[in-house]
Amino acid sequence: MSTPKAKGNRYNPAHIPIVLGESNHYARAMINEVLRNLGFTRVYSAANATEVLEAINVWQPRVLILENLLPDLQGTELVFRMRREDIVPDRGIPVIMVTGDPRLETVKQARMAGVDEFAAKPISHATIKERLDEVLMRPRPFIEGKNYVGPCRRRKRNLDYKGSLKRLSDPLDATDQLVDRAFNENMLIQCADRLSALAKSIDPRDRGAVRTLYNTAHEANDIAKKIEDDALEMATLCIARYIEGVGASGALQSQVITAHMNAIRMLLSHTGTAASERFEIAQGLQKIVQRKLREAA
């Protein structure tokens, strides 16, 4: 059982129905907007696992984009059931899992449940397009084994491929590591400057301005990933999560954003500092964001 392949390795996004399962209203709106900017106009949203199953059975999508942390059922558990039980029309529907909890344990659970692709929040246009191209243009065979049901977990090694890794078993080619660090660090500084300027002038009730702030934070996180600096990646991810979690409430605090930008500049200027010290800075930001998210809940 498998989803039909896109003919000639091409597809028209306007003809591809997608179900988006995301409980956070603000995150759902963000991902929906990204999809529509990419030309996917047939997007059907769901806020929990029950609504996801209903939407799949009604709209019969080509792809499911699913947050792991749903209120009524873990996303990995939902995918596990979809792969093994007759609760959806096509048990082989491609699943792209998105989550703000990108730990290795979560990735492994998603992989064993039968998830096709995995992406950590915040998610950019490029990331979503890359994952959609993967499942629509290069679908993998659907495997039904004794201990595993889902897409084939073997991926052909392509030494010319320079994109990001999709699975834990993918090879880390030397070409992926050849990054112009100085260029990306300069780009990250520019992002930090833009975020600081936006934070000083933003009206927290202006959803358009908050969205611009979020997109800029997302861009900063993408750049940090290219630099391959764990502390910077954690710091930029923290500010994106803060904007995503608090932005819809109109309670954004410019000083929180400014503190993050100052910390990012400090990390950039102290790359030779011990990794443990740099992680302490990033973890301090993480604690601030967790506290602010609790206060906004």
C-alpha positions as CSV (number, residue, x, y, z in Angstrom):
1,M,0.0,0.0,0.0
2,S,1.5,3.3,-1.0
3,T,0.7,6.8,-2.1
4,P,0.9,7.5,-5.9
5,K,4.1,8.9,-7.1
6,A,4.3,12.3,-8.7
7,K,4.6,11.8,-12.4
8,G,7.9,12.7,-13.9
9,N,9.3,13.7,-10.5
10,R,7.2,16.9,-10.7
11,Y,4.0,17.9,-9.0
12,N,1.6,20.8,-8.9
13,P,1.4,22.0,-5.3
14,A,-2.1,23.4,-6.0
15,H,-3.3,19.8,-6.7
16,I,-1.8,18.3,-3.5
17,P,-4.2,18.0,-0.5
18,I,-2.4,18.2,2.8
19,V,-3.7,17.7,6.4
20,L,-1.8,19.7,9.0
21,G,-2.1,18.5,12.6
22,E,-0.9,21.2,15.0
23,S,-2.5,22.1,18.3
24,N,-0.8,25.5,18.7
25,H,-3.0,28.1,16.9
26,Y,-0.1,30.4,16.2
27,A,2.2,27.7,14.9
28,R,-0.6,26.3,12.8
29,A,-1.2,29.7,11.2
30,M,2.6,30.0,10.5
31,I,2.9,26.6,8.8
32,N,-0.3,27.2,6.9
33,E,1.1,30.5,5.6
34,V,4.4,28.8,4.6
35,L,2.5,26.1,2.7
36,R,0.3,28.6,0.9
37,N,3.4,30.7,-0.1
38,L,4.8,27.5,-1.6
39,G,1.6,27.1,-3.7
40,F,-0.2,24.4,-1.5
41,T,-3.7,25.8,-1.4
42,R,-5.5,22.6,-0.3
43,V,-4.5,22.6,3.3
44,Y,-6.9,21.2,5.9
45,S,-6.0,22.0,9.5
46,A,-6.6,19.9,12.7
47,A,-5.9,20.7,16.3
48,N,-5.7,17.2,17.8
49,A,-5.4,13.5,16.9
50,T,-9.2,13.0,16.6
51,E,-9.5,15.9,14.1
52,V,-6.5,14.6,12.2
53,L,-8.1,11.2,11.7
54,E,-11.4,12.9,10.7
55,A,-9.6,15.2,8.2
56,I,-7.7,12.3,6.6
57,N,-10.8,10.2,6.1
58,V,-12.7,13.1,4.6
59,W,-10.1,14.7,2.5
60,Q,-7.8,11.8,1.8
61,P,-4.6,13.9,1.6
62,R,-1.4,13.1,-0.2
63,V,0.7,14.2,2.8
64,L,0.2,14.5,6.6
65,I,2.3,17.2,8.4
66,L,2.0,16.3,12.1
67,E,3.1,17.9,15.4
68,N,4.3,15.3,17.8
69,L,2.9,16.9,20.9
70,L,-0.8,16.7,20.4
71,P,-3.2,17.2,23.3
72,D,-5.1,13.9,23.1
73,L,-2.4,11.5,21.7
74,Q,1.3,11.6,21.0
75,G,2.0,12.1,17.3
76,T,4.3,9.1,17.2
77,E,1.5,6.9,18.7
78,L,-1.0,8.2,16.1
79,V,1.4,7.3,13.3
80,F,2.1,3.9,14.8
81,R,-1.7,3.2,14.8
82,M,-2.2,4.6,11.3
83,R,0.5,2.3,9.9
84,R,-0.9,-0.9,11.5
85,E,-4.7,-0.3,11.8
86,D,-7.4,0.3,9.3
87,I,-8.3,3.7,10.6
88,V,-7.3,5.7,7.5
89,P,-7.9,5.1,3.7
90,D,-4.2,4.8,3.0
91,R,-1.9,3.4,5.7
92,G,1.1,4.4,3.5
93,I,0.3,8.1,3.5
94,P,3.6,10.1,3.8
95,V,4.0,11.7,7.2
96,I,6.3,14.6,8.0
97,M,6.6,15.1,11.7
98,V,7.4,18.6,13.1
99,T,8.2,19.2,16.7
100,G,9.8,21.6,19.2
101,D,11.3,18.6,20.9
102,P,14.1,17.5,18.5
103,R,15.9,15.1,20.9
104,L,17.5,12.0,19.5
105,E,15.0,9.9,21.5
106,T,12.1,11.7,19.8
107,V,13.7,11.2,16.3
108,K,14.1,7.5,17.0
109,Q,10.6,7.1,18.3
110,A,9.3,8.8,15.1
111,R,11.4,6.6,12.9
112,M,10.2,3.4,14.6
113,A,6.6,4.6,14.4
114,G,6.8,4.9,10.6
115,V,7.3,8.6,10.1
116,D,8.8,9.5,6.7
117,E,10.5,12.8,7.4
118,F,11.3,14.8,10.6
119,A,11.8,18.5,11.1
120,A,12.5,20.5,14.2
121,K,10.7,23.8,14.8
122,P,11.0,26.6,13.9
123,I,10.4,25.6,10.3
124,S,11.4,27.6,7.2
125,H,10.0,27.6,3.7
126,A,13.2,25.8,2.5
127,T,12.8,23.0,5.2
128,I,9.1,22.3,4.4
129,K,9.8,22.3,0.6
130,E,12.7,20.0,1.1
131,R,10.7,17.5,3.1
132,L,7.7,17.7,0.8
133,D,9.9,17.2,-2.3
134,E,11.3,14.1,-0.6
135,V,8.0,12.4,0.1
136,L,6.3,13.5,-3.2
137,M,9.1,13.1,-5.7
138,R,11.2,10.3,-4.0
139,P,8.6,8.2,-2.1
140,R,10.0,5.1,-0.5
141,P,8.4,1.6,-0.6
142,F,5.9,0.8,2.1
143,I,7.2,-2.1,4.3
144,E,5.0,-4.4,6.4
145,G,7.2,-6.5,8.6
146,K,6.8,-8.4,11.9
147,N,8.4,-5.6,14.0
148,Y,8.1,-2.6,11.7
149,V,5.4,-1.1,9.4
150,G,6.1,2.0,7.4
151,P,8.3,3.5,4.8
152,C,11.5,1.7,3.9
153,R,14.2,3.1,6.3
154,R,17.0,2.5,3.8
155,R,18.0,5.6,1.8
156,K,20.3,5.4,-1.2
157,R,23.5,7.3,-0.4
158,N,24.1,10.2,-2.8
159,L,27.6,11.6,-2.5
160,D,26.7,14.7,-4.4
161,Y,23.9,15.6,-2.0
162,K,24.6,18.7,0.0
163,G,21.4,19.1,1.9
164,S,20.6,18.5,5.6
165,L,20.3,15.0,7.0
166,K,16.9,13.5,7.2
167,R,17.5,10.4,9.3
168,L,20.0,9.2,11.9
169,S,21.4,6.6,9.6
170,D,22.2,9.1,6.7
171,P,25.9,9.6,6.0
172,L,27.5,12.8,7.1
173,D,29.4,13.6,3.9
174,A,32.3,16.0,3.9
175,T,30.4,18.3,1.5
176,D,27.9,18.9,4.2
177,Q,30.6,20.3,6.5
178,L,32.2,22.7,4.1
179,V,30.4,25.9,5.3
180,D,31.7,29.4,5.0
181,R,31.6,30.1,8.8
182,A,32.6,33.7,8.6
183,F,29.9,34.5,6.1
184,N,27.2,32.8,8.1
185,E,28.4,34.4,11.3
186,N,28.1,37.8,9.7
187,M,24.6,36.9,8.4
188,L,23.6,35.9,12.0
189,I,24.9,39.2,13.4
190,Q,22.7,41.0,10.8
191,C,19.7,38.9,11.9
192,A,20.4,39.7,15.5
193,D,20.5,43.5,14.7
194,R,17.2,43.3,12.8
195,L,15.6,41.4,15.6
196,S,16.8,44.0,18.1
197,A,15.5,46.8,16.0
198,L,12.1,45.1,15.4
199,A,11.8,44.3,19.2
200,K,12.3,48.0,20.1
201,S,9.6,49.3,17.8
202,I,7.1,46.4,17.8
203,D,3.5,46.7,18.9
204,P,2.8,43.2,20.5
205,R,-0.8,43.4,19.2
206,D,0.3,43.8,15.6
207,R,0.1,40.2,14.3
208,G,1.9,41.2,11.0
209,A,4.8,42.7,12.9
210,V,5.0,39.6,15.2
211,R,5.0,37.4,12.2
212,T,7.9,39.3,10.7
213,L,9.7,39.0,14.0
214,Y,9.1,35.2,14.0
215,N,10.3,34.8,10.4
216,T,13.5,36.7,11.2
217,A,14.1,34.5,14.3
218,H,13.5,31.5,12.1
219,E,16.1,32.8,9.6
220,A,18.6,33.2,12.5
221,N,18.1,29.6,13.6
222,D,18.6,28.4,10.0
223,I,21.9,30.3,9.8
224,A,23.0,28.9,13.2
225,K,22.4,25.4,11.9
226,K,24.7,26.1,9.0
227,I,27.4,27.3,11.3
228,E,27.1,24.0,13.1
229,D,27.4,25.6,16.6
230,D,25.1,23.8,19.1
231,A,25.1,26.7,21.6
232,L,24.1,29.2,18.9
233,E,21.5,26.8,17.5
234,M,19.9,26.4,21.0
235,A,19.9,30.2,21.6
236,T,18.3,31.0,18.3
237,L,15.8,28.2,18.7
238,C,14.8,29.6,22.1
239,I,13.9,33.0,20.8
240,A,11.9,31.5,18.0
241,R,10.0,29.3,20.5
242,Y,9.4,32.4,22.7
243,I,7.9,34.4,19.8
244,E,5.8,31.4,18.6
245,G,4.5,30.6,22.1
246,V,3.8,34.2,23.3
247,G,3.2,36.1,20.0
248,A,-0.5,35.2,19.6
249,S,-1.3,36.5,23.2
250,G,0.0,40.0,22.5
251,A,2.3,39.7,25.5
252,L,5.7,39.8,23.8
253,Q,8.4,41.6,25.9
254,S,11.1,43.4,23.9
255,Q,13.6,43.0,26.7
256,V,13.4,39.2,26.4
257,I,14.3,39.4,22.7
258,T,17.0,42.0,23.4
259,A,18.6,39.7,26.1
260,H,18.6,36.8,23.6
261,M,20.3,39.0,20.9
262,N,23.0,40.2,23.4
263,A,23.6,36.5,24.3
264,I,23.9,35.5,20.6
265,R,26.4,38.3,20.0
266,M,28.4,37.1,23.0
267,L,28.4,33.6,21.7
268,L,29.6,34.8,18.3
269,S,32.4,36.8,19.8
270,H,33.6,34.0,22.2
271,T,33.7,31.0,19.9
272,G,37.0,29.9,21.5
273,T,35.3,29.7,25.0
274,A,34.9,26.2,26.5
275,A,31.8,24.4,25.2
276,S,30.4,23.9,28.7
277,E,30.5,27.7,29.4
278,R,28.8,28.4,26.1
279,F,26.1,25.9,26.8
280,E,25.5,27.5,30.2
281,I,24.6,30.7,28.3
282,A,22.2,28.9,26.0
283,Q,20.6,27.0,28.8
284,G,20.1,30.2,30.7
285,L,18.1,31.5,27.7
286,Q,16.1,28.3,27.6
287,K,15.1,28.7,31.3
288,I,14.0,32.3,30.6
289,V,11.8,31.2,27.7
290,Q,10.3,28.3,29.7
291,R,9.4,30.6,32.5
292,K,7.9,33.2,30.1
293,L,5.9,30.5,28.3
294,R,4.5,29.3,31.7
295,E,3.5,32.8,32.6
296,A,1.7,33.3,29.2
297,A,-0.2,30.0,29.4
